[in-house]
Amino acid sequence: MKIEIKNRFTGEIIISGEAKNIKEFLEKNKRANLREADLQGADLQGADLWEANLRKANLRKANLREADLQGADLQGADLWGAKIKITQKDELLKAIGIIISK
């Protein structure tokens, strides 16, 4: 399947290629700069997004359950309605730049 990931603001293609699904495509292109990517509604369950640059990305209603977000940059990302597991909350807060002190 041909996959194109576009900039959420300009509509320009950030990266394109072939893969079975969006999850496989992102894992194959781990080093791609996905800043401002439009990934609205993407099924990324279990995806390896370790250290991904997803700053200002549109992840509205994306399925991020069990996705590896360690070291990912999600600052300014739109996560409205995104699905995560409760065990991912600390990882997600860190990725969006929120630090909780005791």
N, C-alpha and C positions, 0 to 999 in steps of 0.2 A: 504494500500500500504506500502511495506517495504521501508524505507528510510535510507540511509547511508550517513553520512557527513564525508568526508575524509580530511586529511591534504593536502593542496595544494602542498606541497613540497615533502612529503614522500609517500603519497598515503595511509597511515595508517588510519584506521577508528577511528574517534574521538568519534562519537556517532551514534547509529542506533536504529531503532524502527519502530513502525507502526503509520500511520496517513493518513488522506485523501490527504494531500499535504504538501509541504515543509513549508509553512507559519504556518499551524496548528502544525506541528512537532516542529518548533522552539518555538512557543508560549507555548507548553506543557513542553518544556525543557529549560525554561528561564534561569535557573542557570548554564547551560552547558557552559564550556569554549570553545568558538568557535575561539580561536586564531589560525590563519593560516588555517581556514576552506576554502574549495573550494565550493563556492556558485555561481560560474559563471552562469549567465543567470537565476538565481532563481527569481521566481515571488513572491516578498515579499511585494506587495502592501498592505498597511494598517496593516502590521505586527507590533506587539508589541515587539520592540527590545530595550526597555528601559533598560539602563545600561548593554547591552550585550557586552561581550568581543569579538570584531571582529578585534582585532589588527592583521595586516598583512593578513587578509582574502582576498580571491579572490572574489570580487563582480563585476567583469567585466560584463557589460550589464545586471546587475540585475535590476529589477523593484523595486525601493524603494519609489515610490510615496505614500505619506501619511503614510509611516512607522514612528513609534515613535522611534526616534533615541536619545531622551534625555538621556544624561549621558552615551551613548554608546562610546566605545573606538574603533575608526576606524584608529588609527595612523598606518601608513604603509600599509593600505589596498589598494588594486588595485580597483579603482572605475571608470576605463576607460569605458565610454559608459553607466554608470549606469544612470537610470532615476529617477529624483526627481522633486518635484514641487518647483516653485520659492519660495514659502513660507517656504520651508525647508532649504534654503541655509545657514542661520545663524546657525541652529542646526547642519548641516553637517560640516560646517567649524570648529565649536567648537569640534565636535567629532573627527576630524582628527588632532586637536591640533593647528589650526590656530587662532590667536587672532588678530582681526582688531581693531586698535585704531583710535580715531578721532583726 
